[in-house]
């Protein structure tokens, strides 16, 4: 089976990383894989994937119509059985280019993009978001054979927001490579903590994500004074590139001296698995998410997770079992949950054990690749129809 992925880039974000990680496994299962990107990100998985002899080519045109024509020509030459798109700009190009060709077009739903929380983002204009939603809905209903969602919650929310039948959406959960993540060990933990200047008895909270409104790092900053009342010796590390909320985050730290003393901004990091091995708890204070891929990595590396209770993570994280879930935009609840994990060894151990078991059973890249292959084969066999 020939599969052509259409995606913005193979940079380091969730959808891009998941695509790049799955490609070698699908090729090992006998499938031909190629990728059309809108641009080279200049970081992430692009060089590694090209080094493994995958055909990863950015489209040369910079205009929408030109990109559609260029990709349509490529589809006619390569004749893929599946054109798989991900992320809005690539969805629009890939859907239009693949429409009424011999290829089946599938699109990934990786986030709850039209969640009401988007309207609180000062960087988003509501009228533009509604136009994007309309385009997404119309092209999805007309041009997409089937949708792939990364979680049950993402499937349910997008069925509603895009007005597509839930029967046209198949959930294939994301996976992560154990080989790339490595294993947790006392030695790895100690070495990374030493490199960060974090003492062996210091409580370490980690947050991972771009400095953008969605990630709500400011809520974590607001939680720190409450957390310090229960955990005196505390380091909080935030790993992620600058983004549209960097100024807001800097202002929040400037206005909160006790938080500023505990927080270190690490910027973009290539060693997130190492950081997870060092951390005592992963904090995900986001306003909306898809799977929250870093949660899967934390589970694999025995790092307890505290996450906001989001539709997108439902079916992946379970409160009191493999994670603690807290209300969105509630710094006090976030602080209380973090304090519970940091001060209750039995609870932390339970979360670590359940998360590790869940990862091995449900979230390895091998499990994800087998499920994705089955999805593609079903799309080819049935198109828009699915098993009841």
GUKOL-264344 format. One record per residue (C-alpha): residue number from 1; x, y, z; residue in one letter. Coordinates in steps of 0.2 Angstrom, whole numbers. Each point is the difference from the previous one (the first is absolute). Example, Ala and Ser with C-alpha at 12.3 -4.5 7.8 and 13.67 -1.06 7.14 Angstrom:
<lumses>
LUMSE   resi      c1      c2      c3   resn
LUMSE      1      62     -22      39      a
LUMSE      2       6      17      -3      s
</lumses>
This chain:
<lumses>
LUMSE   resi      c1      c2      c3   resn
LUMSE      1       0       0       0      x
LUMSE      2       6      17      -5      x
LUMSE      3      -3      14      13      x
LUMSE      4       3      18      -3      x
LUMSE      5       1      11      16      x
LUMSE      6      -5      19      -2      x
LUMSE      7       6      10      15      x
LUMSE      8       6      17       4      x
LUMSE      9      18      -6       4      x
LUMSE     10       8     -14      10      x
LUMSE     11       5      12      14      x
LUMSE     12      -1      -4      18      x
LUMSE     13     -18       2       4      x
LUMSE     14     -12     -14       4      x
LUMSE     15      -8      -4     -17      x
LUMSE     16      17       2      -9      x
LUMSE     17       9     -11      12      x
LUMSE     18     -13     -14       0      x
LUMSE     19       0      -1     -19      x
LUMSE     20      19      -1       0      x
LUMSE     21       1     -13      13      x
LUMSE     22     -13     -11      -8      x
LUMSE     23       7       1     -18      x
LUMSE     24      15     -13       3      x
LUMSE     25     -12     -13       7      x
LUMSE     26     -13       2     -14      x
LUMSE     27      15      -2     -12      x
LUMSE     28       6     -16       9      x
LUMSE     29     -18      -7      -2      x
LUMSE     30       2       1     -19      x
LUMSE     31      -8      17      -4      x
LUMSE     32       8      14     -11      x
LUMSE     33       0      17      10      x
LUMSE     34       3      17      -7      x
LUMSE     35      -3      18       7      x
LUMSE     36      -5      16      -7      x
LUMSE     37       3      15      12      x
LUMSE     38      -4      18      -2      x
LUMSE     39      17       5       6      x
LUMSE     40      16      -6       8      x
LUMSE     41      -1       4      19      x
LUMSE     42      19      -1       2      x
LUMSE     43      -2     -10      16      x
LUMSE     44      -8     -16       6      x
LUMSE     45       0     -16      -9      x
LUMSE     46       2       6     -18      x
LUMSE     47      19      -4      -2      x
LUMSE     48      -1     -16       9      x
LUMSE     49     -15      -6     -11      x
LUMSE     50       9       5     -16      x
LUMSE     51      16      -9       6      x
LUMSE     52     -11     -16       1      x
LUMSE     53      -3       2     -19      x
LUMSE     54     -18       7       1      x
LUMSE     55      -6      11     -13      x
LUMSE     56      -4      16       9      x
LUMSE     57      -3      15     -11      x
LUMSE     58      -7      17       3      x
LUMSE     59     -11       7     -13      x
LUMSE     60       8      14     -10      x
LUMSE     61     -15      11      -2      x
LUMSE     62      -4      12      14      x
LUMSE     63     -18       4      -6      x
LUMSE     64     -15     -11       4      x
LUMSE     65      -5      -3     -18      x
LUMSE     66      18      -4      -5      x
LUMSE     67       2     -12      14      x
LUMSE     68     -16      -9      -5      x
LUMSE     69       5      -2     -18      x
LUMSE     70      18      -5       5      x
LUMSE     71      -6     -13      12      x
LUMSE     72     -14      -7     -12      x
LUMSE     73      14      -3     -13      x
LUMSE     74      10      -9      13      x
LUMSE     75     -15     -11       5      x
LUMSE     76      -3      -4     -19      x
LUMSE     77      18      -5      -2      x
LUMSE     78       2     -10      17      x
LUMSE     79     -18      -7       0      x
LUMSE     80      -1      -3      19      x
LUMSE     81     -14     -10       6      x
LUMSE     82      -2      12      15      x
LUMSE     83       3      19       2      x
LUMSE     84       1       3      18      x
LUMSE     85      -1      19       5      x
LUMSE     86       3       8      17      x
LUMSE     87      -1      18       7      x
LUMSE     88     -11      13      -8      x
LUMSE     89      10       7     -14      x
LUMSE     90       6     -17      -6      x
LUMSE     91     -18      -6       2      x
LUMSE     92      -6      13     -12      x
LUMSE     93      14      -3     -13      x
LUMSE     94      -1     -19       2      x
LUMSE     95     -19      -2      -1      x
LUMSE     96      -2      11     -15      x
LUMSE     97      15      -8      -9      x
LUMSE     98      -6     -18       4      x
LUMSE     99     -18       3      -4      x
LUMSE    100      -7     -10     -14      x
LUMSE    101      16      -9      -3      x
LUMSE    102       3     -19       2      x
LUMSE    103       7       3      18      x
LUMSE    104     -11      -2      16      x
LUMSE    105       2      16      10      x
LUMSE    106       1      -1      19      x
LUMSE    107       3      15      12      x
LUMSE    108       6      -1      18      x
LUMSE    109      -9       9      14      x
LUMSE    110      14       4      12      x
LUMSE    111      -8      13      11      x
LUMSE    112     -16       8       6      x
LUMSE    113       3      15     -12      x
LUMSE    114     -17       8       2      x
LUMSE    115      -1      -1      19      x
LUMSE    116      -8      15       8      x
LUMSE    117      17       3       9      x
LUMSE    118       6       6     -17      x
LUMSE    119     -11      15       2      x
LUMSE    120      10       5      15      x
LUMSE    121      17       1     -10      x
LUMSE    122       4      18      -3      x
LUMSE    123      10      -5     -16      x
LUMSE    124     -16      -8      -8      x
LUMSE    125     -14      10      -8      x
LUMSE    126     -16      -9       2      x
LUMSE    127      -7       4     -18      x
LUMSE    128      16      -7      -8      x
LUMSE    129      -2     -16      11      x
LUMSE    130     -17      -2      -6      x
LUMSE    131       5       2     -18      x
LUMSE    132      14     -13       3      x
LUMSE    133     -13     -12       9      x
LUMSE    134     -12       2     -15      x
LUMSE    135      13      -4     -13      x
LUMSE    136       6     -15      11      x
LUMSE    137     -18      -6       1      x
LUMSE    138      -5       2     -18      x
LUMSE    139      16      -8      -7      x
LUMSE    140       0     -14      13      x
LUMSE    141     -18      -5      -5      x
LUMSE    142       3       1     -18      x
LUMSE    143      18      -5      -3      x
LUMSE    144       5     -11      14      x
LUMSE    145      -4     -19      -1      x
LUMSE    146       3      -3      19      x
LUMSE    147       7       9      15      x
LUMSE    148      13      -6      12      x
LUMSE    149      -1       7      18      x
LUMSE    150      14      -2      13      x
LUMSE    151     -12      -3      14      x
LUMSE    152     -19      -3       4      x
LUMSE    153      -2      17       7      x
LUMSE    154       8       8     -16      x
LUMSE    155     -12     -11     -11      x
LUMSE    156     -16       6      10      x
LUMSE    157       4      18       0      x
LUMSE    158       5       1     -18      x
LUMSE    159     -15     -10      -6      x
LUMSE    160     -10      14       8      x
LUMSE    161      10      15      -5      x
LUMSE    162       3      -6     -18      x
LUMSE    163     -18      -7      -2      x
LUMSE    164       6     -17      -6      x
LUMSE    165      -7     -17       4      x
LUMSE    166       9      -8      15      x
LUMSE    167       0     -16     -10      x
LUMSE    168      12       8     -13      x
LUMSE    169      13       3      14      x
LUMSE    170      12     -14       6      x
LUMSE    171      10       1      15      x
LUMSE    172      18      -5      -1      x
LUMSE    173      10       6      15      x
LUMSE    174      17       7      -1      x
LUMSE    175      15     -10       4      x
LUMSE    176      18       3       6      x
LUMSE    177      16     -10      -4      x
LUMSE    178       7      -8      15      x
LUMSE    179      17      -1      -9      x
LUMSE    180       0      19      -2      x
LUMSE    181      -6       3      18      x
LUMSE    182      11     -12       9      x
LUMSE    183      -3      -6      17      x
LUMSE    184      -1       8      17      x
LUMSE    185      14      -3      12      x
LUMSE    186       7       7      16      x
LUMSE    187      16       4      -9      x
LUMSE    188      -9       9     -14      x
LUMSE    189     -11      10      12      x
LUMSE    190      15       5      11      x
LUMSE    191      11       6     -15      x
LUMSE    192     -14      11      -7      x
LUMSE    193      -4       7      16      x
LUMSE    194      18       4       3      x
LUMSE    195       1       9     -17      x
LUMSE    196     -15      11       5      x
LUMSE    197       7       4      17      x
LUMSE    198     -14      -9       8      x
LUMSE    199       4      -8      16      x
LUMSE    200      -4     -18       4      x
LUMSE    201     -13       4      13      x
LUMSE    202      -7      15     -10      x
LUMSE    203     -18      -2      -6      x
LUMSE    204       1       2     -19      x
LUMSE    205     -16       5     -11      x
LUMSE    206       2       0     -19      x
LUMSE    207     -11       8     -13      x
LUMSE    208       3      -2     -18      x
LUMSE    209      -8      10     -15      x
LUMSE    210       2      15     -10      x
LUMSE    211      -2      17       9      x
LUMSE    212     -18       2      -7      x
LUMSE    213     -17       5       6      x
LUMSE    214      -6     -18      -2      x
LUMSE    215      13      -7      12      x
LUMSE    216      -5      11      14      x
LUMSE    217      17       1       9      x
LUMSE    218      -6      16       9      x
LUMSE    219     -12     -12      10      x
LUMSE    220      15     -10       5      x
LUMSE    221       9      16       6      x
LUMSE    222     -16       5       9      x
LUMSE    223       0     -17       9      x
LUMSE    224      17       1       6      x
LUMSE    225      -3      11      16      x
LUMSE    226     -13     -12       5      x
LUMSE    227      11     -15      -3      x
LUMSE    228      14       8      10      x
LUMSE    229     -11       0      15      x
LUMSE    230       1     -20       0      x
LUMSE    231      17      -2      -9      x
LUMSE    232      14      11       6      x
LUMSE    233      14      -6     -11      x
LUMSE    234      -6       1     -17      x
LUMSE    235       7       2     -18      x
LUMSE    236     -12       3     -15      x
LUMSE    237       7      -2     -17      x
LUMSE    238     -10       5     -16      x
LUMSE    239       7      -7     -16      x
LUMSE    240      -6       8     -17      x
LUMSE    241       3      12     -13      x
LUMSE    242      -5      18       1      x
LUMSE    243     -18       3      -7      x
LUMSE    244     -14      12       0      x
LUMSE    245      -1       0      19      x
LUMSE    246      18       3       4      x
LUMSE    247      -3      18       5      x
LUMSE    248     -15      -5      11      x
LUMSE    249      10     -14       9      x
LUMSE    250      15      12       3      x
LUMSE    251     -12      13       7      x
LUMSE    252      -8     -13      12      x
LUMSE    253      17      -5       6      x
LUMSE    254       5      18       3      x
LUMSE    255     -16       3      10      x
LUMSE    256       3     -16      10      x
LUMSE    257      17       0       9      x
LUMSE    258      -3     -16       9      x
LUMSE    259      -4      -9     -16      x
LUMSE    260      14       8      -9      x
LUMSE    261      13      -6      13      x
LUMSE    262      -7     -18      -3      x
LUMSE    263      -2       0     -19      x
LUMSE    264      13      -2     -14      x
LUMSE    265      -4       2     -18      x
LUMSE    266      10     -13     -10      x
LUMSE    267      -5       5     -17      x
LUMSE    268      -1     -13     -14      x
LUMSE    269       7     -16       5      x
LUMSE    270       5     -16      -9      x
LUMSE    271       2     -10      16      x
LUMSE    272     -18       0       6      x
LUMSE    273       1     -19       5      x
LUMSE    274      14       4      11      x
LUMSE    275      -9      14       8      x
LUMSE    276     -15     -12       3      x
LUMSE    277      12     -13       9      x
LUMSE    278       6      14      11      x
LUMSE    279     -17       7       4      x
LUMSE    280     -11      -5      15      x
LUMSE    281     -16       6      -9      x
LUMSE    282      -5       6     -17      x
LUMSE    283     -12      15       0      x
LUMSE    284     -12       3     -15      x
LUMSE    285     -10      16       4      x
LUMSE    286      -6       1     -18      x
LUMSE    287     -17       8      -5      x
LUMSE    288      -2     -13     -14      x
LUMSE    289       9     -14      -7      x
LUMSE    290      -1     -16     -11      x
LUMSE    291       9     -15       8      x
LUMSE    292      13      11       8      x
LUMSE    293      14     -11      -7      x
LUMSE    294      12       5      14      x
LUMSE    295     -11      -9      12      x
LUMSE    296       3     -16      -9      x
LUMSE    297      19       3       2      x
LUMSE    298      -2       3      18      x
LUMSE    299     -10     -16       3      x
LUMSE    300      14     -10      -9      x
LUMSE    301      13       8      11      x
LUMSE    302      -9      -2      16      x
LUMSE    303      -4      18       3      x
LUMSE    304     -17       4       8      x
LUMSE    305     -11      12     -10      x
LUMSE    306     -11      14       6      x
LUMSE    307     -11       7     -14      x
LUMSE    308     -15      11      -2      x
LUMSE    309     -16     -10      -3      x
LUMSE    310      -2       2     -19      x
LUMSE    311     -11      -8     -13      x
LUMSE    312      15      -4     -11      x
LUMSE    313       9     -11      14      x
LUMSE    314     -16     -10       4      x
LUMSE    315       3     -18      -5      x
LUMSE    316      19       2       4      x
LUMSE    317       2       7      17      x
LUMSE    318     -12      -6      15      x
LUMSE    319      -1      10      16      x
LUMSE    320       7      -9      15      x
LUMSE    321       6     -14     -11      x
LUMSE    322      14       5     -12      x
LUMSE    323      -1      18       3      x
LUMSE    324      -8      14      11      x
LUMSE    325     -12      11      -9      x
LUMSE    326      -4      18       6      x
LUMSE    327     -12      13      -6      x
LUMSE    328       6      12     -14      x
LUMSE    329       6      17       5      x
LUMSE    330       0      -5      19      x
LUMSE    331      18       3       7      x
LUMSE    332      -5      -4      17      x
LUMSE    333      -7     -17      -5      x
LUMSE    334      16      -3     -11      x
LUMSE    335      11       4      15      x
LUMSE    336      -9     -11      11      x
LUMSE    337       1     -15     -12      x
LUMSE    338      19       3      -3      x
LUMSE    339       2       1      19      x
LUMSE    340      -9     -17       2      x
LUMSE    341      12      -8     -12      x
LUMSE    342      15       8       8      x
LUMSE    343      -4      -4      18      x
LUMSE    344      -9     -17      -2      x
LUMSE    345      12     -14      -5      x
LUMSE    346     -14     -13      -1      x
LUMSE    347     -10      11     -12      x
LUMSE    348      15       4     -11      x
LUMSE    349       5     -18      -1      x
LUMSE    350     -18      -5      -5      x
LUMSE    351       0      13     -14      x
LUMSE    352      17      -6      -6      x
LUMSE    353      -4     -18       0      x
LUMSE    354     -17       2      -9      x
LUMSE    355       7      12     -13      x
LUMSE    356      15     -11      -4      x
LUMSE    357     -12     -15      -2      x
LUMSE    358     -12      10     -11      x
LUMSE    359      15       6     -11      x
LUMSE    360       6     -18      -3      x
LUMSE    361     -18      -6      -4      x
LUMSE    362      -7      14     -10      x
LUMSE    363      12      14      -5      x
LUMSE    364      16      -8      -7      x
LUMSE    365       4       5     -18      x
LUMSE    366      -2     -18      -5      x
LUMSE    367     -18      -1       6      x
LUMSE    368      -4      16      -9      x
LUMSE    369       8      -6     -16      x
LUMSE    370     -10     -16       0      x
LUMSE    371     -16      10       3      x
LUMSE    372       4      13     -13      x
LUMSE    373       3     -13     -13      x
LUMSE    374     -17      -8       4      x
LUMSE    375      -8      17      -2      x
LUMSE    376       8       3     -17      x
LUMSE    377      -5     -18      -6      x
LUMSE    378     -18       3       6      x
LUMSE    379      -1      17      -9      x
LUMSE    380       6      -8     -16      x
LUMSE    381     -13     -14       1      x
LUMSE    382     -15      10       6      x
LUMSE    383       3      19      -3      x
LUMSE    384     -12      10      10      x
LUMSE    385      -8     -16       7      x
LUMSE    386       6      -7      16      x
LUMSE    387      -4     -16      10      x
LUMSE    388     -15       2      11      x
</lumses>
